[in-house]
Amino acid sequence: WWCDALRGVARHARGDHARAAEAFDRALAAMPADQRCAWTDLALWLDLGPERDAYRRLPCGPVRDAWERRFWLVAQPLWMLPANDLRHELLARRVMATVHSRSANPYSMTWGDDLTEIEVRYGWPTAWSARPG
């Protein structure tokens, strides 16, 4: 499933939306259920309030899956695309957070849930710079 997740990121970055959807769907279908539940979790993208609280109370399974399908249907930004690029963005951020969690980072700190949340909410950094002391 990991190879399919990486293919999904690459195809998403290229703008190949249909093939990114296929790759991410294969990855989600093959990954362990608890990890799939974590990767599809939308709580970080929902506004604080009763809707987010209600979503968080949903257990993983068919009811939550149906809620998420409705969310993606309504949240799709560009209907002219053959697949939901916003959904792919969330999954690409999950992949990149996993990659970054296993590597050194420029913050000189151990990777934790806080850095994962930043990447899932806002995306991964694309550049760093340093200034002379």
MDAnalysis code that builds the backbone (N, CA, C; Angstrom):
import MDAnalysis as mda
import numpy as np

u = mda.Universe.empty(399, n_residues=133, atom_resindex=np.repeat(np.arange(133), 3), trajectory=True)
u.add_TopologyAttr("name", ["N", "CA", "C"] * 133)
u.add_TopologyAttr("resid", np.arange(1, 134))
u.add_TopologyAttr("resname", ["TRP", "TRP", "CYS", "ASP", "ALA", "LEU", "ARG", "GLY", "VAL", "ALA", "ARG", "HIS", "ALA", "ARG", "GLY", "ASP", "HIS", "ALA", "ARG", "ALA", "ALA", "GLU", "ALA", "PHE", "ASP", "ARG", "ALA", "LEU", "ALA", "ALA", "MET", "PRO", "ALA", "ASP", "GLN", "ARG", "CYS", "ALA", "TRP", "THR", "ASP", "LEU", "ALA", "LEU", "TRP", "LEU", "ASP", "LEU", "GLY", "PRO", "GLU", "ARG", "ASP", "ALA", "TYR", "ARG", "ARG", "LEU", "PRO", "CYS", "GLY", "PRO", "VAL", "ARG", "ASP", "ALA", "TRP", "GLU", "ARG", "ARG", "PHE", "TRP", "LEU", "VAL", "ALA", "GLN", "PRO", "LEU", "TRP", "MET", "LEU", "PRO", "ALA", "ASN", "ASP", "LEU", "ARG", "HIS", "GLU", "LEU", "LEU", "ALA", "ARG", "ARG", "VAL", "MET", "ALA", "THR", "VAL", "HIS", "SER", "ARG", "SER", "ALA", "ASN", "PRO", "TYR", "SER", "MET", "THR", "TRP", "GLY", "ASP", "ASP", "LEU", "THR", "GLU", "ILE", "GLU", "VAL", "ARG", "TYR", "GLY", "TRP", "PRO", "THR", "ALA", "TRP", "SER", "ALA", "ARG", "PRO", "GLY"])
u.atoms.positions = np.array([
    [0.823, -1.202, 0.000],
    [0.000, 0.000, 0.000],
    [0.858, 1.252, 0.000],
    [2.055, 1.168, 0.597],
    [2.919, 2.336, 0.661],
    [3.342, 2.784, -0.734],
    [3.670, 1.835, -1.597],
    [4.062, 2.195, -2.967],
    [2.915, 2.901, -3.685],
    [1.693, 2.419, -3.491],
    [0.540, 3.084, -4.104],
    [0.334, 4.478, -3.523],
    [0.581, 4.650, -2.239],
    [0.457, 5.978, -1.629],
    [1.481, 6.941, -2.239],
    [2.706, 6.467, -2.433],
    [3.730, 7.312, -3.062],
    [3.374, 7.623, -4.512],
    [2.832, 6.632, -5.230],
    [2.372, 6.885, -6.602],
    [1.275, 7.949, -6.602],
    [0.390, 7.874, -5.622],
    [-0.681, 8.858, -5.525],
    [-0.141, 10.267, -5.369],
    [0.877, 10.440, -4.516],
    [1.494, 11.759, -4.331],
    [2.112, 12.241, -5.632],
    [2.861, 11.384, -6.291],
    [3.527, 11.775, -7.536],
    [2.511, 12.165, -8.603],
    [1.465, 11.393, -8.725],
    [0.447, 11.696, -9.746],
    [-0.363, 12.931, -9.373],
    [-0.611, 13.120, -8.094],
    [-1.292, 14.335, -7.637],
    [-0.437, 15.562, -7.955],
    [0.853, 15.486, -7.694],
    [1.753, 16.609, -7.966],
    [1.823, 16.917, -9.454],
    [1.683, 15.906, -10.284],
    [1.697, 16.094, -11.741],
    [0.368, 16.595, -12.281],
    [-0.675, 16.553, -11.454],
    [-1.999, 16.951, -11.924],
    [-2.736, 15.837, -12.637],
    [-2.266, 14.605, -12.480],
    [-2.910, 13.431, -13.084],
    [-3.966, 12.926, -12.086],
    [-5.091, 13.614, -12.034],
    [-6.077, 13.397, -10.983],
    [-6.716, 12.011, -11.010],
    [-7.041, 11.520, -12.179],
    [-7.691, 10.203, -12.269],
    [-6.757, 9.105, -11.761],
    [-5.498, 9.151, -12.166],
    [-4.560, 8.115, -11.734],
    [-4.149, 8.289, -10.277],
    [-4.142, 9.520, -9.785],
    [-3.884, 9.745, -8.358],
    [-5.011, 9.111, -7.543],
    [-6.239, 9.282, -7.986],
    [-7.386, 8.690, -7.284],
    [-7.258, 7.173, -7.247],
    [-6.890, 6.579, -8.365],
    [-6.733, 5.123, -8.416],
    [-5.655, 4.663, -7.442],
    [-4.519, 5.345, -7.437],
    [-3.412, 4.951, -6.563],
    [-3.797, 5.113, -5.098],
    [-4.385, 6.242, -4.730],
    [-4.780, 6.450, -3.334],
    [-5.864, 5.458, -2.914],
    [-6.807, 5.162, -3.801],
    [-7.847, 4.186, -3.461],
    [-7.252, 2.802, -3.217],
    [-6.285, 2.401, -4.040],
    [-5.612, 1.108, -3.827],
    [-4.869, 1.106, -2.502],
    [-4.178, 2.202, -2.194],
    [-3.425, 2.295, -0.935],
    [-4.378, 2.179, 0.253],
    [-5.476, 2.919, 0.234],
    [-6.426, 2.880, 1.353],
    [-7.046, 1.491, 1.507],
    [-7.326, 0.839, 0.396],
    [-7.939, -0.492, 0.454],
    [-6.980, -1.529, 1.033],
    [-5.680, -1.337, 0.827],
    [-4.701, -2.334, 1.256],
    [-4.111, -2.065, 2.640],
    [-4.241, -0.851, 3.152],
    [-3.611, -0.548, 4.445],
    [-4.445, -1.087, 5.589],
    [-3.840, -1.286, 6.755],
    [-4.585, -1.754, 7.925],
    [-5.739, -0.800, 8.252],
    [-6.828, -1.354, 8.757],
    [-8.047, -0.583, 9.005],
    [-7.817, 0.600, 9.945],
    [-7.024, 0.410, 10.992],
    [-6.806, 1.518, 11.928],
    [-6.014, 2.650, 11.280],
    [-5.090, 2.314, 10.401],
    [-4.327, 3.347, 9.705],
    [-5.207, 4.055, 8.678],
    [-6.042, 3.303, 7.975],
    [-6.971, 3.904, 7.019],
    [-7.879, 4.898, 7.728],
    [-8.343, 4.528, 8.904],
    [-9.202, 5.406, 9.690],
    [-8.460, 6.696, 10.036],
    [-7.200, 6.597, 10.417],
    [-6.414, 7.780, 10.758],
    [-6.143, 8.643, 9.526],
    [-5.838, 8.018, 8.406],
    [-5.495, 8.774, 7.196],
    [-6.697, 9.483, 6.594],
    [-7.884, 8.931, 6.760],
    [-9.073, 9.563, 6.184],
    [-9.755, 10.508, 7.161],
    [-9.203, 10.634, 8.365],
    [-9.791, 11.494, 9.396],
    [-9.792, 12.954, 8.927],
    [-10.966, 13.560, 8.944],
    [-11.135, 14.929, 8.469],
    [-11.163, 15.965, 9.588],
    [-11.040, 15.547, 10.826],
    [-11.242, 16.445, 11.959],
    [-10.369, 17.698, 11.883],
    [-9.127, 17.575, 11.428],
    [-8.250, 18.739, 11.363],
    [-8.682, 19.747, 10.300],
    [-9.499, 19.314, 9.368],
    [-9.957, 20.200, 8.300],
    [-11.349, 20.781, 8.574],
    [-11.961, 20.373, 9.663],
    [-13.307, 20.862, 9.984],
    [-13.221, 22.004, 10.986],
    [-14.128, 22.958, 10.856],
    [-14.188, 24.057, 11.817],
    [-14.557, 23.530, 13.191],
    [-14.062, 24.210, 14.216],
    [-14.462, 23.872, 15.577],
    [-15.959, 24.121, 15.727],
    [-16.601, 23.241, 16.433],
    [-18.028, 23.422, 16.654],
    [-18.762, 22.106, 16.679],
    [-20.077, 22.166, 16.655],
    [-20.876, 20.944, 16.809],
    [-20.674, 19.930, 15.676],
    [-20.433, 20.407, 14.446],
    [-20.229, 19.468, 13.337],
    [-18.954, 18.653, 13.533],
    [-17.895, 19.348, 13.926],
    [-16.623, 18.652, 14.169],
    [-16.764, 17.680, 15.336],
    [-17.426, 18.110, 16.398],
    [-17.634, 17.233, 17.557],
    [-18.432, 15.996, 17.169],
    [-19.475, 16.186, 16.356],
    [-20.294, 15.053, 15.907],
    [-19.474, 14.100, 15.044],
    [-18.642, 14.658, 14.172],
    [-17.783, 13.819, 13.331],
    [-16.822, 13.005, 14.184],
    [-16.215, 13.634, 15.164],
    [-15.243, 12.932, 16.022],
    [-15.889, 11.791, 16.809],
    [-17.162, 11.883, 17.064],
    [-17.848, 10.812, 17.795],
    [-18.159, 9.607, 16.908],
    [-18.069, 9.776, 15.595],
    [-18.372, 8.661, 14.697],
    [-17.258, 7.617, 14.753],
    [-17.611, 6.365, 14.985],
    [-16.572, 5.327, 14.959],
    [-16.187, 5.014, 13.510],
    [-14.990, 4.519, 13.336],
    [-14.578, 4.107, 11.998],
    [-15.512, 3.007, 11.514],
    [-15.857, 3.068, 10.255],
    [-16.748, 2.070, 9.688],
    [-17.705, 2.697, 8.691],
    [-18.758, 1.989, 8.354],
    [-19.658, 2.416, 7.275],
    [-20.318, 3.777, 7.489],
    [-20.709, 4.092, 8.717],
    [-21.385, 5.377, 8.964],
    [-20.418, 6.538, 8.727],
    [-19.217, 6.418, 9.264],
    [-18.224, 7.483, 9.057],
    [-17.807, 7.549, 7.593],
    [-17.641, 6.398, 6.952],
    [-17.286, 6.384, 5.527],
    [-18.339, 7.121, 4.700],
    [-19.614, 6.913, 5.011],
    [-20.691, 7.596, 4.290],
    [-20.630, 9.104, 4.537],
    [-20.354, 9.508, 5.774],
    [-20.237, 10.932, 6.100],
    [-19.103, 11.555, 5.287],
    [-17.977, 10.855, 5.226],
    [-16.820, 11.375, 4.483],
    [-17.107, 11.447, 2.984],
    [-17.823, 10.468, 2.423],
    [-18.180, 10.531, 1.001],
    [-19.027, 11.772, 0.716],
    [-19.988, 12.062, 1.600],
    [-20.808, 13.272, 1.426],
    [-19.942, 14.526, 1.524],
    [-19.034, 14.542, 2.482],
    [-18.134, 15.689, 2.634],
    [-17.358, 15.925, 1.341],
    [-16.729, 14.878, 0.796],
    [-15.914, 15.046, -0.409],
    [-16.761, 15.440, -1.602],
    [-17.973, 14.966, -1.658],
    [-18.867, 15.338, -2.757],
    [-19.152, 16.836, -2.730],
    [-19.429, 17.372, -1.554],
    [-19.752, 18.786, -1.414],
    [-18.498, 19.657, -1.475],
    [-17.373, 19.145, -1.001],
    [-16.151, 19.947, -0.893],
    [-15.286, 19.940, -2.148],
    [-15.674, 19.185, -3.160],
    [-14.826, 19.117, -4.353],
    [-14.718, 20.496, -5.000],
    [-13.496, 21.045, -5.092],
    [-13.357, 22.418, -5.580],
    [-13.578, 22.579, -7.083],
    [-13.152, 21.632, -7.874],
    [-13.257, 21.768, -9.328],
    [-14.005, 20.574, -9.920],
    [-15.250, 20.788, -10.240],
    [-16.067, 19.701, -10.783],
    [-15.616, 19.271, -12.178],
    [-14.843, 20.105, -12.863],
    [-14.405, 19.749, -14.209],
    [-13.281, 18.707, -14.191],
    [-12.674, 18.470, -13.023],
    [-11.613, 17.472, -12.928],
    [-12.218, 16.081, -12.819],
    [-11.503, 15.061, -13.286],
    [-12.048, 13.706, -13.252],
    [-12.045, 13.062, -11.859],
    [-11.459, 13.726, -10.875],
    [-11.431, 13.180, -9.511],
    [-11.304, 14.352, -8.537],
    [-11.437, 14.050, -7.257],
    [-11.446, 15.093, -6.237],
    [-10.021, 15.448, -5.807],
    [-9.514, 16.553, -6.329],
    [-8.131, 16.949, -6.031],
    [-7.945, 17.376, -4.576],
    [-8.988, 17.841, -3.910],
    [-8.867, 18.210, -2.500],
    [-8.651, 16.960, -1.641],
    [-9.370, 15.891, -1.949],
    [-9.167, 14.619, -1.236],
    [-7.728, 14.137, -1.427],
    [-7.229, 14.259, -2.647],
    [-5.850, 13.833, -2.921],
    [-4.860, 14.687, -2.157],
    [-5.183, 15.959, -1.981],
    [-4.291, 16.839, -1.217],
    [-4.189, 16.363, 0.231],
    [-5.312, 16.000, 0.830],
    [-5.265, 15.485, 2.202],
    [-4.410, 14.223, 2.270],
    [-4.638, 13.302, 1.349],
    [-3.876, 12.045, 1.371],
    [-2.398, 12.286, 1.068],
    [-2.093, 13.211, 0.175],
    [-0.691, 13.546, -0.104],
    [-0.029, 14.128, 1.144],
    [-0.753, 14.945, 1.884],
    [-0.207, 15.503, 3.125],
    [0.034, 14.411, 4.156],
    [-0.830, 13.410, 4.195],
    [-0.607, 12.281, 5.112],
    [0.667, 11.533, 4.732],
    [0.854, 11.308, 3.437],
    [2.068, 10.622, 2.975],
    [3.306, 11.439, 3.347],
    [3.287, 12.717, 3.038],
    [4.457, 13.552, 3.306],
    [4.734, 13.682, 4.800],
    [3.692, 13.732, 5.617],
    [3.914, 13.775, 7.068],
    [4.575, 12.487, 7.534],
    [4.215, 11.363, 6.935],
    [4.843, 10.090, 7.278],
    [6.315, 10.094, 6.866],
    [6.592, 10.570, 5.659],
    [7.977, 10.653, 5.187],
    [8.790, 11.559, 6.102],
    [8.266, 12.727, 6.395],
    [9.003, 13.682, 7.221],
    [9.165, 13.212, 8.666],
    [8.236, 12.421, 9.152],
    [8.338, 11.951, 10.541],
    [9.494, 10.987, 10.734],
    [9.997, 10.436, 9.647],
    [11.083, 9.470, 9.728],
    [12.422, 10.058, 9.275],
    [12.486, 11.369, 9.181],
    [13.716, 11.987, 8.710],
    [14.063, 13.195, 9.579],
    [15.269, 13.684, 9.398],
    [15.687, 14.882, 10.129],
    [14.875, 16.071, 9.635],
    [14.662, 17.027, 10.522],
    [13.933, 18.223, 10.112],
    [14.729, 19.469, 10.502],
    [14.453, 20.587, 9.839],
    [15.228, 21.796, 10.108],
    [14.881, 22.478, 11.425],
    [13.912, 21.943, 12.145],
    [13.505, 22.554, 13.407],
    [14.343, 22.052, 14.585],
    [15.221, 21.095, 14.343],
    [16.066, 20.505, 15.392],
    [15.231, 19.987, 16.557],
    [14.136, 19.343, 16.227],
    [13.279, 18.777, 17.264],
    [12.735, 17.432, 16.800],
    [12.324, 16.628, 17.746],
    [11.749, 15.329, 17.437],
    [10.365, 15.516, 16.832],
    [10.079, 14.717, 15.820],
    [8.772, 14.786, 15.168],
    [7.705, 14.299, 16.126],
    [6.595, 14.987, 16.164],
    [5.489, 14.597, 17.031],
    [4.162, 14.919, 16.380],
    [3.097, 14.685, 17.104],
    [1.748, 14.940, 16.585],
    [1.558, 16.403, 16.197],
    [2.277, 17.308, 16.885],
    [2.134, 18.730, 16.569],
    [2.622, 19.038, 15.158],
    [3.769, 18.480, 14.759],
    [4.281, 18.724, 13.414],
    [3.434, 18.007, 12.363],
    [2.921, 16.835, 12.712],
    [2.008, 16.150, 11.794],
    [0.772, 17.006, 11.559],
    [0.228, 17.568, 12.631],
    [-0.966, 18.409, 12.492],
    [-0.692, 19.620, 11.603],
    [0.463, 20.241, 11.762],
    [0.805, 21.399, 10.925],
    [0.841, 20.999, 9.458],
    [1.466, 19.856, 9.142],
    [1.544, 19.438, 7.737],
    [0.191, 19.052, 7.173],
    [-0.634, 18.399, 7.977],
    [-1.951, 18.005, 7.483],
    [-2.838, 19.238, 7.283],
    [-2.770, 20.186, 8.197],
    [-3.591, 21.402, 8.077],
    [-3.120, 22.325, 6.959],
    [-1.801, 22.557, 6.879],
    [-1.291, 23.629, 6.024],
    [-0.410, 23.180, 4.873],
    [-0.024, 21.913, 4.832],
    [0.856, 21.425, 3.777],
    [2.291, 21.362, 4.254],
    [3.127, 20.730, 3.478],
    [4.517, 20.552, 3.876],
    [5.361, 21.720, 3.365],
    [6.444, 22.008, 4.078],
    [7.340, 23.092, 3.632],
    [7.999, 22.711, 2.307],
    [8.198, 23.700, 1.475],
    [8.849, 23.439, 0.193],
    [10.252, 24.007, 0.107],
    [10.629, 24.849, 1.084],
    [11.979, 25.428, 1.083],
    [12.326, 25.924, 2.474],
    [13.599, 25.945, 2.752],
    [14.132, 26.534, 3.972],
    [15.299, 27.403, 3.563],
    [15.653, 28.314, 4.415],
    [16.849, 29.107, 4.153],
    [17.540, 29.395, 5.472],
    [18.766, 29.756, 5.392],
    [19.536, 30.103, 6.578],
    [20.222, 31.439, 6.330],
    [20.339, 32.215, 7.378],
    [21.046, 33.486, 7.289],
    [22.357, 33.366, 8.054],
    [23.375, 34.025, 7.562],
    [24.638, 33.993, 8.307],
    [24.448, 34.602, 9.697],
    [25.162, 34.056, 10.679],
    [25.049, 34.528, 12.059],
    [25.548, 35.932, 12.277],
])
